[in-house]
Amino acid sequence: MTLQKMQDSFLDEYNRLEAYANEIRMTNPGSDVVINLSKDAMEQGKRKFLKMYICFNAMKVGWKEGLRPFIGLDRDLFKGPMQGAITGGYGTRL
């Protein structure tokens, strides 16, 4: 029963991604948020999350103006029932 509740909790969180993306767009104008879903799953009438990209406008502006370097993730693996990875790149001020 506990495992099922955990599974449901993870699914609820994935279902809230679009609301989270919209909140970022609304409260951080100029920010980029992209959610990629599986095309194969969409053809079957299902939604399967693949990846999400977020770039806050303040980060973009700071990077372009050369005032703030950014720190990126190399790779982080999720363990448990919803496995996956976060990947990204490192950047420094030019």
PDB file of N, CA, C and O in Angstrom, chain B, residues numbered from 101:
ATOM      1  N   MET B 101       0.834  -1.186   0.000  1.00  0.00           N
ATOM      2  CA  MET B 101       0.000   0.000   0.000  1.00  0.00           C
ATOM      3  C   MET B 101       0.889   1.264   0.000  1.00  0.00           C
ATOM      4  O   MET B 101       0.598   2.242  -0.689  1.00  0.00           O
ATOM      5  N   THR B 102       1.957   1.216   0.775  1.00  0.00           N
ATOM      6  CA  THR B 102       2.870   2.357   0.831  1.00  0.00           C
ATOM      7  C   THR B 102       3.545   2.580  -0.511  1.00  0.00           C
ATOM      8  O   THR B 102       3.688   3.717  -0.960  1.00  0.00           O
ATOM      9  N   LEU B 103       3.962   1.486  -1.154  1.00  0.00           N
ATOM     10  CA  LEU B 103       4.597   1.608  -2.470  1.00  0.00           C
ATOM     11  C   LEU B 103       3.633   2.215  -3.488  1.00  0.00           C
ATOM     12  O   LEU B 103       4.036   3.026  -4.321  1.00  0.00           O
ATOM     13  N   GLN B 104       2.379   1.829  -3.421  1.00  0.00           N
ATOM     14  CA  GLN B 104       1.384   2.385  -4.351  1.00  0.00           C
ATOM     15  C   GLN B 104       1.190   3.882  -4.108  1.00  0.00           C
ATOM     16  O   GLN B 104       1.061   4.652  -5.060  1.00  0.00           O
ATOM     17  N   LYS B 105       1.168   4.295  -2.848  1.00  0.00           N
ATOM     18  CA  LYS B 105       1.036   5.720  -2.532  1.00  0.00           C
ATOM     19  C   LYS B 105       2.236   6.504  -3.044  1.00  0.00           C
ATOM     20  O   LYS B 105       2.088   7.617  -3.548  1.00  0.00           O
ATOM     21  N   MET B 106       3.436   5.917  -2.913  1.00  0.00           N
ATOM     22  CA  MET B 106       4.631   6.584  -3.442  1.00  0.00           C
ATOM     23  C   MET B 106       4.550   6.715  -4.959  1.00  0.00           C
ATOM     24  O   MET B 106       4.869   7.768  -5.511  1.00  0.00           O
ATOM     25  N   GLN B 107       4.127   5.658  -5.627  1.00  0.00           N
ATOM     26  CA  GLN B 107       3.981   5.667  -7.083  1.00  0.00           C
ATOM     27  C   GLN B 107       2.989   6.754  -7.505  1.00  0.00           C
ATOM     28  O   GLN B 107       3.255   7.519  -8.433  1.00  0.00           O
ATOM     29  N   ASP B 108       1.845   6.817  -6.818  1.00  0.00           N
ATOM     30  CA  ASP B 108       0.842   7.839  -7.124  1.00  0.00           C
ATOM     31  C   ASP B 108       1.400   9.236  -6.898  1.00  0.00           C
ATOM     32  O   ASP B 108       1.100  10.154  -7.661  1.00  0.00           O
ATOM     33  N   SER B 109       2.207   9.404  -5.860  1.00  0.00           N
ATOM     34  CA  SER B 109       2.808  10.697  -5.563  1.00  0.00           C
ATOM     35  C   SER B 109       3.725  11.146  -6.701  1.00  0.00           C
ATOM     36  O   SER B 109       3.683  12.305  -7.115  1.00  0.00           O
ATOM     37  N   PHE B 110       4.556  10.224  -7.207  1.00  0.00           N
ATOM     38  CA  PHE B 110       5.433  10.554  -8.331  1.00  0.00           C
ATOM     39  C   PHE B 110       4.618  10.941  -9.561  1.00  0.00           C
ATOM     40  O   PHE B 110       4.953  11.905 -10.250  1.00  0.00           O
ATOM     41  N   LEU B 111       3.554  10.198  -9.839  1.00  0.00           N
ATOM     42  CA  LEU B 111       2.729  10.493 -11.003  1.00  0.00           C
ATOM     43  C   LEU B 111       2.059  11.855 -10.867  1.00  0.00           C
ATOM     44  O   LEU B 111       1.954  12.592 -11.847  1.00  0.00           O
ATOM     45  N   ASP B 112       1.607  12.198  -9.667  1.00  0.00           N
ATOM     46  CA  ASP B 112       1.013  13.513  -9.436  1.00  0.00           C
ATOM     47  C   ASP B 112       2.022  14.616  -9.740  1.00  0.00           C
ATOM     48  O   ASP B 112       1.677  15.628 -10.351  1.00  0.00           O
ATOM     49  N   GLU B 113       3.259  14.421  -9.317  1.00  0.00           N
ATOM     50  CA  GLU B 113       4.298  15.433  -9.550  1.00  0.00           C
ATOM     51  C   GLU B 113       4.562  15.611 -11.042  1.00  0.00           C
ATOM     52  O   GLU B 113       4.692  16.740 -11.513  1.00  0.00           O
ATOM     53  N   TYR B 114       4.642  14.514 -11.787  1.00  0.00           N
ATOM     54  CA  TYR B 114       4.843  14.627 -13.231  1.00  0.00           C
ATOM     55  C   TYR B 114       3.671  15.354 -13.888  1.00  0.00           C
ATOM     56  O   TYR B 114       3.861  16.134 -14.821  1.00  0.00           O
ATOM     57  N   ASN B 115       2.460  15.094 -13.395  1.00  0.00           N
ATOM     58  CA  ASN B 115       1.280  15.751 -13.952  1.00  0.00           C
ATOM     59  C   ASN B 115       1.261  17.251 -13.660  1.00  0.00           C
ATOM     60  O   ASN B 115       0.564  17.997 -14.349  1.00  0.00           O
ATOM     61  N   ARG B 116       1.996  17.700 -12.676  1.00  0.00           N
ATOM     62  CA  ARG B 116       2.042  19.124 -12.321  1.00  0.00           C
ATOM     63  C   ARG B 116       3.125  19.893 -13.083  1.00  0.00           C
ATOM     64  O   ARG B 116       3.246  21.105 -12.908  1.00  0.00           O
ATOM     65  N   LEU B 117       3.899  19.227 -13.910  1.00  0.00           N
ATOM     66  CA  LEU B 117       4.993  19.896 -14.615  1.00  0.00           C
ATOM     67  C   LEU B 117       4.513  21.055 -15.477  1.00  0.00           C
ATOM     68  O   LEU B 117       5.136  22.116 -15.487  1.00  0.00           O
ATOM     69  N   GLU B 118       3.426  20.866 -16.194  1.00  0.00           N
ATOM     70  CA  GLU B 118       2.931  21.930 -17.073  1.00  0.00           C
ATOM     71  C   GLU B 118       2.495  23.145 -16.264  1.00  0.00           C
ATOM     72  O   GLU B 118       2.746  24.279 -16.672  1.00  0.00           O
ATOM     73  N   ALA B 119       1.848  22.925 -15.127  1.00  0.00           N
ATOM     74  CA  ALA B 119       1.463  24.045 -14.261  1.00  0.00           C
ATOM     75  C   ALA B 119       2.706  24.766 -13.736  1.00  0.00           C
ATOM     76  O   ALA B 119       2.731  25.994 -13.658  1.00  0.00           O
ATOM     77  N   TYR B 120       3.724  24.004 -13.381  1.00  0.00           N
ATOM     78  CA  TYR B 120       4.995  24.585 -12.918  1.00  0.00           C
ATOM     79  C   TYR B 120       5.642  25.412 -14.033  1.00  0.00           C
ATOM     80  O   TYR B 120       6.119  26.522 -13.795  1.00  0.00           O
ATOM     81  N   ALA B 121       5.653  24.864 -15.248  1.00  0.00           N
ATOM     82  CA  ALA B 121       6.226  25.590 -16.388  1.00  0.00           C
ATOM     83  C   ALA B 121       5.466  26.893 -16.632  1.00  0.00           C
ATOM     84  O   ALA B 121       6.081  27.930 -16.881  1.00  0.00           O
ATOM     85  N   ASN B 122       4.147  26.846 -16.564  1.00  0.00           N
ATOM     86  CA  ASN B 122       3.342  28.059 -16.768  1.00  0.00           C
ATOM     87  C   ASN B 122       3.596  29.087 -15.675  1.00  0.00           C
ATOM     88  O   ASN B 122       3.620  30.288 -15.945  1.00  0.00           O
ATOM     89  N   GLU B 123       3.785  28.626 -14.444  1.00  0.00           N
ATOM     90  CA  GLU B 123       4.075  29.540 -13.335  1.00  0.00           C
ATOM     91  C   GLU B 123       5.421  30.229 -13.549  1.00  0.00           C
ATOM     92  O   GLU B 123       5.554  31.424 -13.289  1.00  0.00           O
ATOM     93  N   ILE B 124       6.411  29.486 -14.018  1.00  0.00           N
ATOM     94  CA  ILE B 124       7.720  30.090 -14.316  1.00  0.00           C
ATOM     95  C   ILE B 124       7.574  31.137 -15.409  1.00  0.00           C
ATOM     96  O   ILE B 124       8.112  32.238 -15.287  1.00  0.00           O
ATOM     97  N   ARG B 125       6.854  30.810 -16.471  1.00  0.00           N
ATOM     98  CA  ARG B 125       6.659  31.763 -17.575  1.00  0.00           C
ATOM     99  C   ARG B 125       5.948  33.030 -17.102  1.00  0.00           C
ATOM    100  O   ARG B 125       6.280  34.134 -17.535  1.00  0.00           O
ATOM    101  N   MET B 126       4.966  32.866 -16.208  1.00  0.00           N
ATOM    102  CA  MET B 126       4.181  34.001 -15.735  1.00  0.00           C
ATOM    103  C   MET B 126       4.975  34.882 -14.759  1.00  0.00           C
ATOM    104  O   MET B 126       4.903  36.108 -14.833  1.00  0.00           O
ATOM    105  N   THR B 127       5.720  34.266 -13.856  1.00  0.00           N
ATOM    106  CA  THR B 127       6.413  35.031 -12.816  1.00  0.00           C
ATOM    107  C   THR B 127       7.830  35.449 -13.210  1.00  0.00           C
ATOM    108  O   THR B 127       8.434  36.288 -12.542  1.00  0.00           O
ATOM    109  N   ASN B 128       8.364  34.873 -14.285  1.00  0.00           N
ATOM    110  CA  ASN B 128       9.710  35.201 -14.765  1.00  0.00           C
ATOM    111  C   ASN B 128       9.658  35.468 -16.260  1.00  0.00           C
ATOM    112  O   ASN B 128      10.138  34.652 -17.047  1.00  0.00           O
ATOM    113  N   PRO B 129       9.076  36.612 -16.673  1.00  0.00           N
ATOM    114  CA  PRO B 129       8.952  36.900 -18.102  1.00  0.00           C
ATOM    115  C   PRO B 129      10.306  36.822 -18.810  1.00  0.00           C
ATOM    116  O   PRO B 129      11.325  37.279 -18.294  1.00  0.00           O
ATOM    117  N   GLY B 130      10.285  36.236 -19.994  1.00  0.00           N
ATOM    118  CA  GLY B 130      11.505  36.090 -20.780  1.00  0.00           C
ATOM    119  C   GLY B 130      12.236  34.788 -20.521  1.00  0.00           C
ATOM    120  O   GLY B 130      13.203  34.474 -21.215  1.00  0.00           O
ATOM    121  N   SER B 131      11.785  34.018 -19.522  1.00  0.00           N
ATOM    122  CA  SER B 131      12.413  32.727 -19.220  1.00  0.00           C
ATOM    123  C   SER B 131      11.960  31.692 -20.251  1.00  0.00           C
ATOM    124  O   SER B 131      10.858  31.777 -20.794  1.00  0.00           O
ATOM    125  N   ASP B 132      12.829  30.717 -20.507  1.00  0.00           N
ATOM    126  CA  ASP B 132      12.506  29.637 -21.436  1.00  0.00           C
ATOM    127  C   ASP B 132      12.192  28.371 -20.647  1.00  0.00           C
ATOM    128  O   ASP B 132      12.949  27.974 -19.762  1.00  0.00           O
ATOM    129  N   VAL B 133      11.069  27.746 -20.980  1.00  0.00           N
ATOM    130  CA  VAL B 133      10.693  26.471 -20.370  1.00  0.00           C
ATOM    131  C   VAL B 133      10.179  25.571 -21.488  1.00  0.00           C
ATOM    132  O   VAL B 133       9.231  25.915 -22.193  1.00  0.00           O
ATOM    133  N   VAL B 134      10.817  24.417 -21.637  1.00  0.00           N
ATOM    134  CA  VAL B 134      10.426  23.461 -22.671  1.00  0.00           C
ATOM    135  C   VAL B 134      10.249  22.103 -22.010  1.00  0.00           C
ATOM    136  O   VAL B 134      11.134  21.624 -21.302  1.00  0.00           O
ATOM    137  N   ILE B 135       9.098  21.490 -22.250  1.00  0.00           N
ATOM    138  CA  ILE B 135       8.832  20.135 -21.760  1.00  0.00           C
ATOM    139  C   ILE B 135       8.704  19.237 -22.979  1.00  0.00           C
ATOM    140  O   ILE B 135       7.885  19.491 -23.862  1.00  0.00           O
ATOM    141  N   ASN B 136       9.511  18.193 -23.024  1.00  0.00           N
ATOM    142  CA  ASN B 136       9.437  17.237 -24.126  1.00  0.00           C
ATOM    143  C   ASN B 136       8.716  15.987 -23.666  1.00  0.00           C
ATOM    144  O   ASN B 136       9.035  15.405 -22.630  1.00  0.00           O
ATOM    145  N   LEU B 137       7.729  15.587 -24.466  1.00  0.00           N
ATOM    146  CA  LEU B 137       6.966  14.370 -24.205  1.00  0.00           C
ATOM    147  C   LEU B 137       7.227  13.380 -25.335  1.00  0.00           C
ATOM    148  O   LEU B 137       7.596  13.778 -26.440  1.00  0.00           O
ATOM    149  N   SER B 138       7.039  12.112 -25.064  1.00  0.00           N
ATOM    150  CA  SER B 138       7.250  11.068 -26.060  1.00  0.00           C
ATOM    151  C   SER B 138       6.190  11.161 -27.153  1.00  0.00           C
ATOM    152  O   SER B 138       4.992  11.156 -26.872  1.00  0.00           O
ATOM    153  N   LYS B 139       6.644  11.246 -28.399  1.00  0.00           N
ATOM    154  CA  LYS B 139       5.707  11.280 -29.526  1.00  0.00           C
ATOM    155  C   LYS B 139       4.975   9.953 -29.662  1.00  0.00           C
ATOM    156  O   LYS B 139       3.790   9.923 -29.992  1.00  0.00           O
ATOM    157  N   ASP B 140       5.685   8.852 -29.408  1.00  0.00           N
ATOM    158  CA  ASP B 140       5.051   7.536 -29.499  1.00  0.00           C
ATOM    159  C   ASP B 140       3.902   7.403 -28.498  1.00  0.00           C
ATOM    160  O   ASP B 140       2.833   6.894 -28.837  1.00  0.00           O
ATOM    161  N   ALA B 141       4.123   7.852 -27.287  1.00  0.00           N
ATOM    162  CA  ALA B 141       3.073   7.792 -26.271  1.00  0.00           C
ATOM    163  C   ALA B 141       1.916   8.707 -26.638  1.00  0.00           C
ATOM    164  O   ALA B 141       0.755   8.361 -26.420  1.00  0.00           O
ATOM    165  N   MET B 142       2.227   9.882 -27.197  1.00  0.00           N
ATOM    166  CA  MET B 142       1.164  10.828 -27.591  1.00  0.00           C
ATOM    167  C   MET B 142       0.265  10.204 -28.659  1.00  0.00           C
ATOM    168  O   MET B 142      -0.949  10.408 -28.648  1.00  0.00           O
ATOM    169  N   GLU B 143       0.857   9.448 -29.575  1.00  0.00           N
ATOM    170  CA  GLU B 143       0.065   8.791 -30.624  1.00  0.00           C
ATOM    171  C   GLU B 143      -0.887   7.755 -30.030  1.00  0.00           C
ATOM    172  O   GLU B 143      -1.932   7.460 -30.609  1.00  0.00           O
ATOM    173  N   GLN B 144      -0.522   7.208 -28.875  1.00  0.00           N
ATOM    174  CA  GLN B 144      -1.373   6.231 -28.195  1.00  0.00           C
ATOM    175  C   GLN B 144      -2.343   6.908 -27.222  1.00  0.00           C
ATOM    176  O   GLN B 144      -3.061   6.231 -26.487  1.00  0.00           O
ATOM    177  N   GLY B 145      -2.361   8.235 -27.218  1.00  0.00           N
ATOM    178  CA  GLY B 145      -3.248   8.967 -26.327  1.00  0.00           C
ATOM    179  C   GLY B 145      -2.735   9.081 -24.902  1.00  0.00           C
ATOM    180  O   GLY B 145      -3.500   9.384 -23.986  1.00  0.00           O
ATOM    181  N   LYS B 146      -1.437   8.838 -24.710  1.00  0.00           N
ATOM    182  CA  LYS B 146      -0.838   8.915 -23.379  1.00  0.00           C
ATOM    183  C   LYS B 146       0.200  10.025 -23.357  1.00  0.00           C
ATOM    184  O   LYS B 146       0.651  10.490 -24.404  1.00  0.00           O
ATOM    185  N   ARG B 147       0.570  10.442 -22.164  1.00  0.00           N
ATOM    186  CA  ARG B 147       1.617  11.444 -21.998  1.00  0.00           C
ATOM    187  C   ARG B 147       2.776  10.800 -21.245  1.00  0.00           C
ATOM    188  O   ARG B 147       2.614  10.337 -20.117  1.00  0.00           O
ATOM    189  N   LYS B 148       3.941  10.776 -21.875  1.00  0.00           N
ATOM    190  CA  LYS B 148       5.130  10.217 -21.235  1.00  0.00           C
ATOM    191  C   LYS B 148       6.209  11.293 -21.231  1.00  0.00           C
ATOM    192  O   LYS B 148       6.666  11.735 -22.285  1.00  0.00           O
ATOM    193  N   PHE B 149       6.603  11.702 -20.044  1.00  0.00           N
ATOM    194  CA  PHE B 149       7.612  12.739 -19.865  1.00  0.00           C
ATOM    195  C   PHE B 149       8.984  12.230 -20.294  1.00  0.00           C
ATOM    196  O   PHE B 149       9.386  11.127 -19.922  1.00  0.00           O
ATOM    197  N   LEU B 150       9.711  13.047 -21.088  1.00  0.00           N
ATOM    198  CA  LEU B 150      11.078  12.712 -21.476  1.00  0.00           C
ATOM    199  C   LEU B 150      12.092  13.626 -20.800  1.00  0.00           C
ATOM    200  O   LEU B 150      13.005  13.155 -20.123  1.00  0.00           O
ATOM    201  N   LYS B 151      11.929  14.931 -20.986  1.00  0.00           N
ATOM    202  CA  LYS B 151      12.880  15.866 -20.396  1.00  0.00           C
ATOM    203  C   LYS B 151      12.280  17.264 -20.303  1.00  0.00           C
ATOM    204  O   LYS B 151      11.265  17.572 -20.927  1.00  0.00           O
ATOM    205  N   MET B 152      12.940  18.100 -19.504  1.00  0.00           N
ATOM    206  CA  MET B 152      12.479  19.477 -19.288  1.00  0.00           C
ATOM    207  C   MET B 152      13.689  20.399 -19.276  1.00  0.00           C
ATOM    208  O   MET B 152      14.711  20.088 -18.664  1.00  0.00           O
ATOM    209  N   TYR B 153      13.569  21.529 -19.950  1.00  0.00           N
ATOM    210  CA  TYR B 153      14.636  22.530 -20.011  1.00  0.00           C
ATOM    211  C   TYR B 153      14.096  23.831 -19.418  1.00  0.00           C
ATOM    212  O   TYR B 153      13.009  24.280 -19.783  1.00  0.00           O
ATOM    213  N   ILE B 154      14.854  24.432 -18.505  1.00  0.00           N
ATOM    214  CA  ILE B 154      14.478  25.717 -17.904  1.00  0.00           C
ATOM    215  C   ILE B 154      15.687  26.636 -17.954  1.00  0.00           C
ATOM    216  O   ILE B 154      16.783  26.258 -17.540  1.00  0.00           O
ATOM    217  N   CYS B 155      15.480  27.847 -18.462  1.00  0.00           N
ATOM    218  CA  CYS B 155      16.519  28.877 -18.419  1.00  0.00           C
ATOM    219  C   CYS B 155      15.840  30.173 -17.975  1.00  0.00           C
ATOM    220  O   CYS B 155      15.082  30.778 -18.733  1.00  0.00           O
ATOM    221  N   PHE B 156      16.119  30.588 -16.746  1.00  0.00           N
ATOM    222  CA  PHE B 156      15.505  31.800 -16.218  1.00  0.00           C
ATOM    223  C   PHE B 156      16.074  33.025 -16.919  1.00  0.00           C
ATOM    224  O   PHE B 156      17.260  33.067 -17.244  1.00  0.00           O
ATOM    225  N   ASN B 157      15.231  34.015 -17.148  1.00  0.00           N
ATOM    226  CA  ASN B 157      15.637  35.218 -17.861  1.00  0.00           C
ATOM    227  C   ASN B 157      16.830  35.913 -17.191  1.00  0.00           C
ATOM    228  O   ASN B 157      17.726  36.400 -17.880  1.00  0.00           O
ATOM    229  N   ALA B 158      16.847  35.960 -15.870  1.00  0.00           N
ATOM    230  CA  ALA B 158      17.967  36.603 -15.164  1.00  0.00           C
ATOM    231  C   ALA B 158      19.290  35.910 -15.492  1.00  0.00           C
ATOM    232  O   ALA B 158      20.321  36.569 -15.620  1.00  0.00           O
ATOM    233  N   MET B 159      19.263  34.590 -15.626  1.00  0.00           N
ATOM    234  CA  MET B 159      20.473  33.860 -16.004  1.00  0.00           C
ATOM    235  C   MET B 159      20.906  34.213 -17.419  1.00  0.00           C
ATOM    236  O   MET B 159      22.090  34.418 -17.686  1.00  0.00           O
ATOM    237  N   LYS B 160      19.926  34.282 -18.328  1.00  0.00           N
ATOM    238  CA  LYS B 160      20.241  34.620 -19.718  1.00  0.00           C
ATOM    239  C   LYS B 160      20.856  36.009 -19.814  1.00  0.00           C
ATOM    240  O   LYS B 160      21.884  36.199 -20.465  1.00  0.00           O
ATOM    241  N   VAL B 161      20.219  36.980 -19.158  1.00  0.00           N
ATOM    242  CA  VAL B 161      20.700  38.362 -19.208  1.00  0.00           C
ATOM    243  C   VAL B 161      22.086  38.465 -18.585  1.00  0.00           C
ATOM    244  O   VAL B 161      22.979  39.091 -19.155  1.00  0.00           O
ATOM    245  N   GLY B 162      22.271  37.854 -17.419  1.00  0.00           N
ATOM    246  CA  GLY B 162      23.567  37.887 -16.748  1.00  0.00           C
ATOM    247  C   GLY B 162      24.658  37.247 -17.580  1.00  0.00           C
ATOM    248  O   GLY B 162      25.778  37.753 -17.645  1.00  0.00           O
ATOM    249  N   TRP B 163      24.332  36.141 -18.213  1.00  0.00           N
ATOM    250  CA  TRP B 163      25.319  35.455 -19.057  1.00  0.00           C
ATOM    251  C   TRP B 163      25.682  36.310 -20.257  1.00  0.00           C
ATOM    252  O   TRP B 163      26.859  36.466 -20.583  1.00  0.00           O
ATOM    253  N   LYS B 164      24.670  36.866 -20.915  1.00  0.00           N
ATOM    254  CA  LYS B 164      24.924  37.671 -22.110  1.00  0.00           C
ATOM    255  C   LYS B 164      25.725  38.929 -21.793  1.00  0.00           C
ATOM    256  O   LYS B 164      26.545  39.366 -22.600  1.00  0.00           O
ATOM    257  N   GLU B 165      25.492  39.502 -20.640  1.00  0.00           N
ATOM    258  CA  GLU B 165      26.215  40.719 -20.263  1.00  0.00           C
ATOM    259  C   GLU B 165      27.567  40.413 -19.624  1.00  0.00           C
ATOM    260  O   GLU B 165      28.341  41.330 -19.350  1.00  0.00           O
ATOM    261  N   GLY B 166      27.856  39.148 -19.386  1.00  0.00           N
ATOM    262  CA  GLY B 166      29.147  38.752 -18.838  1.00  0.00           C
ATOM    263  C   GLY B 166      29.331  39.059 -17.369  1.00  0.00           C
ATOM    264  O   GLY B 166      30.459  39.095 -16.879  1.00  0.00           O
ATOM    265  N   LEU B 167      28.230  39.284 -16.654  1.00  0.00           N
ATOM    266  CA  LEU B 167      28.338  39.639 -15.249  1.00  0.00           C
ATOM    267  C   LEU B 167      28.339  38.433 -14.314  1.00  0.00           C
ATOM    268  O   LEU B 167      28.935  38.477 -13.238  1.00  0.00           O
ATOM    269  N   ARG B 168      27.682  37.378 -14.720  1.00  0.00           N
ATOM    270  CA  ARG B 168      27.541  36.238 -13.822  1.00  0.00           C
ATOM    271  C   ARG B 168      27.846  34.934 -14.561  1.00  0.00           C
ATOM    272  O   ARG B 168      27.177  34.605 -15.541  1.00  0.00           O
ATOM    273  N   PRO B 169      28.838  34.203 -14.101  1.00  0.00           N
ATOM    274  CA  PRO B 169      29.009  32.862 -14.677  1.00  0.00           C
ATOM    275  C   PRO B 169      27.881  31.961 -14.184  1.00  0.00           C
ATOM    276  O   PRO B 169      27.271  32.235 -13.151  1.00  0.00           O
ATOM    277  N   PHE B 170      27.613  30.922 -14.900  1.00  0.00           N
ATOM    278  CA  PHE B 170      26.588  29.992 -14.419  1.00  0.00           C
ATOM    279  C   PHE B 170      27.223  28.644 -14.118  1.00  0.00           C
ATOM    280  O   PHE B 170      28.270  28.291 -14.662  1.00  0.00           O
ATOM    281  N   ILE B 171      26.580  27.920 -13.262  1.00  0.00           N
ATOM    282  CA  ILE B 171      27.027  26.578 -12.906  1.00  0.00           C
ATOM    283  C   ILE B 171      25.995  25.613 -13.471  1.00  0.00           C
ATOM    284  O   ILE B 171      24.799  25.752 -13.216  1.00  0.00           O
ATOM    285  N   GLY B 172      26.456  24.648 -14.229  1.00  0.00           N
ATOM    286  CA  GLY B 172      25.554  23.665 -14.813  1.00  0.00           C
ATOM    287  C   GLY B 172      25.782  22.294 -14.230  1.00  0.00           C
ATOM    288  O   GLY B 172      26.829  22.014 -13.647  1.00  0.00           O
ATOM    289  N   LEU B 173      24.796  21.450 -14.391  1.00  0.00           N
ATOM    290  CA  LEU B 173      24.914  20.072 -13.929  1.00  0.00           C
ATOM    291  C   LEU B 173      25.572  19.236 -15.008  1.00  0.00           C
ATOM    292  O   LEU B 173      25.291  19.403 -16.195  1.00  0.00           O
ATOM    293  N   ASP B 174      26.437  18.346 -14.597  1.00  0.00           N
ATOM    294  CA  ASP B 174      27.033  17.424 -15.544  1.00  0.00           C
ATOM    295  C   ASP B 174      26.071  16.260 -15.761  1.00  0.00           C
ATOM    296  O   ASP B 174      25.652  16.003 -16.889  1.00  0.00           O
ATOM    297  N   ARG B 175      25.728  15.569 -14.704  1.00  0.00           N
ATOM    298  CA  ARG B 175      24.752  14.494 -14.787  1.00  0.00           C
ATOM    299  C   ARG B 175      24.382  14.061 -13.380  1.00  0.00           C
ATOM    300  O   ARG B 175      25.237  13.944 -12.502  1.00  0.00           O
ATOM    301  N   ASP B 176      23.124  13.831 -13.189  1.00  0.00           N
ATOM    302  CA  ASP B 176      22.636  13.364 -11.902  1.00  0.00           C
ATOM    303  C   ASP B 176      21.591  12.295 -12.176  1.00  0.00           C
ATOM    304  O   ASP B 176      20.655  12.516 -12.943  1.00  0.00           O
ATOM    305  N   LEU B 177      21.750  11.150 -11.557  1.00  0.00           N
ATOM    306  CA  LEU B 177      20.836  10.037 -11.793  1.00  0.00           C
ATOM    307  C   LEU B 177      19.796   9.947 -10.689  1.00  0.00           C
ATOM    308  O   LEU B 177      20.105  10.119  -9.510  1.00  0.00           O
ATOM    309  N   PHE B 178      18.560   9.674 -11.086  1.00  0.00           N
ATOM    310  CA  PHE B 178      17.486   9.429 -10.136  1.00  0.00           C
ATOM    311  C   PHE B 178      17.391   7.927  -9.896  1.00  0.00           C
ATOM    312  O   PHE B 178      17.538   7.131 -10.823  1.00  0.00           O
ATOM    313  N   LYS B 179      17.150   7.555  -8.675  1.00  0.00           N
ATOM    314  CA  LYS B 179      16.961   6.150  -8.354  1.00  0.00           C
ATOM    315  C   LYS B 179      15.568   5.980  -7.777  1.00  0.00           C
ATOM    316  O   LYS B 179      14.968   6.945  -7.302  1.00  0.00           O
ATOM    317  N   GLY B 180      15.058   4.780  -7.814  1.00  0.00           N
ATOM    318  CA  GLY B 180      13.725   4.525  -7.306  1.00  0.00           C
ATOM    319  C   GLY B 180      12.790   4.176  -8.442  1.00  0.00           C
ATOM    320  O   GLY B 180      13.245   3.824  -9.530  1.00  0.00           O
ATOM    321  N   PRO B 181      11.496   4.266  -8.212  1.00  0.00           N
ATOM    322  CA  PRO B 181      10.540   3.831  -9.230  1.00  0.00           C
ATOM    323  C   PRO B 181      10.532   4.710 -10.483  1.00  0.00           C
ATOM    324  O   PRO B 181      10.231   4.214 -11.568  1.00  0.00           O
ATOM    325  N   MET B 182      10.853   5.991 -10.364  1.00  0.00           N
ATOM    326  CA  MET B 182      10.873   6.897 -11.510  1.00  0.00           C
ATOM    327  C   MET B 182      12.323   7.214 -11.853  1.00  0.00           C
ATOM    328  O   MET B 182      12.832   8.272 -11.484  1.00  0.00           O
ATOM    329  N   GLN B 183      12.980   6.317 -12.548  1.00  0.00           N
ATOM    330  CA  GLN B 183      14.394   6.492 -12.849  1.00  0.00           C
ATOM    331  C   GLN B 183      14.572   7.455 -14.010  1.00  0.00           C
ATOM    332  O   GLN B 183      13.678   7.624 -14.841  1.00  0.00           O
ATOM    333  N   GLY B 184      15.731   8.080 -14.054  1.00  0.00           N
ATOM    334  CA  GLY B 184      16.040   9.005 -15.127  1.00  0.00           C
ATOM    335  C   GLY B 184      17.329   9.733 -14.815  1.00  0.00           C
ATOM    336  O   GLY B 184      18.075   9.342 -13.917  1.00  0.00           O
ATOM    337  N   ALA B 185      17.587  10.793 -15.561  1.00  0.00           N
ATOM    338  CA  ALA B 185      18.823  11.539 -15.364  1.00  0.00           C
ATOM    339  C   ALA B 185      18.607  13.003 -15.687  1.00  0.00           C
ATOM    340  O   ALA B 185      17.772  13.345 -16.524  1.00  0.00           O
ATOM    341  N   ILE B 186      19.354  13.861 -15.028  1.00  0.00           N
ATOM    342  CA  ILE B 186      19.436  15.282 -15.362  1.00  0.00           C
ATOM    343  C   ILE B 186      20.808  15.472 -15.974  1.00  0.00           C
ATOM    344  O   ILE B 186      21.813  15.061 -15.393  1.00  0.00           O
ATOM    345  N   THR B 187      20.860  16.086 -17.131  1.00  0.00           N
ATOM    346  CA  THR B 187      22.160  16.350 -17.746  1.00  0.00           C
ATOM    347  C   THR B 187      22.239  17.815 -18.125  1.00  0.00           C
ATOM    348  O   THR B 187      21.214  18.473 -18.304  1.00  0.00           O
ATOM    349  N   GLY B 188      23.423  18.315 -18.245  1.00  0.00           N
ATOM    350  CA  GLY B 188      23.625  19.705 -18.615  1.00  0.00           C
ATOM    351  C   GLY B 188      25.095  19.955 -18.866  1.00  0.00           C
ATOM    352  O   GLY B 188      25.894  19.020 -18.918  1.00  0.00           O
ATOM    353  N   GLY B 189      25.444  21.196 -19.020  1.00  0.00           N
ATOM    354  CA  GLY B 189      26.835  21.524 -19.288  1.00  0.00           C
ATOM    355  C   GLY B 189      27.319  22.607 -18.366  1.00  0.00           C
ATOM    356  O   GLY B 189      26.525  23.338 -17.774  1.00  0.00           O
ATOM    357  N   TYR B 190      28.610  22.708 -18.246  1.00  0.00           N
ATOM    358  CA  TYR B 190      29.217  23.740 -17.411  1.00  0.00           C
ATOM    359  C   TYR B 190      29.522  24.942 -18.278  1.00  0.00           C
ATOM    360  O   TYR B 190      29.821  24.795 -19.463  1.00  0.00           O
ATOM    361  N   GLY B 191      29.450  26.122 -17.703  1.00  0.00           N
ATOM    362  CA  GLY B 191      29.799  27.331 -18.421  1.00  0.00           C
ATOM    363  C   GLY B 191      30.581  28.268 -17.554  1.00  0.00           C
ATOM    364  O   GLY B 191      30.467  28.238 -16.329  1.00  0.00           O
ATOM    365  N   THR B 192      31.371  29.096 -18.176  1.00  0.00           N
ATOM    366  CA  THR B 192      32.124  30.113 -17.452  1.00  0.00           C
ATOM    367  C   THR B 192      32.007  31.422 -18.217  1.00  0.00           C
ATOM    368  O   THR B 192      31.666  31.433 -19.399  1.00  0.00           O
ATOM    369  N   ARG B 193      32.283  32.487 -17.554  1.00  0.00           N
ATOM    370  CA  ARG B 193      32.232  33.799 -18.181  1.00  0.00           C
ATOM    371  C   ARG B 193      33.354  33.893 -19.195  1.00  0.00           C
ATOM    372  O   ARG B 193      34.488  33.510 -18.908  1.00  0.00           O
ATOM    373  N   LEU B 194      33.047  34.396 -20.370  1.00  0.00           N
ATOM    374  CA  LEU B 194      34.066  34.557 -21.421  1.00  0.00           C
ATOM    375  C   LEU B 194      34.743  35.907 -21.323  1.00  0.00           C
ATOM    376  O   LEU B 194      35.625  36.214 -22.125  1.00  0.00           O
TER     377      LEU B 194
END
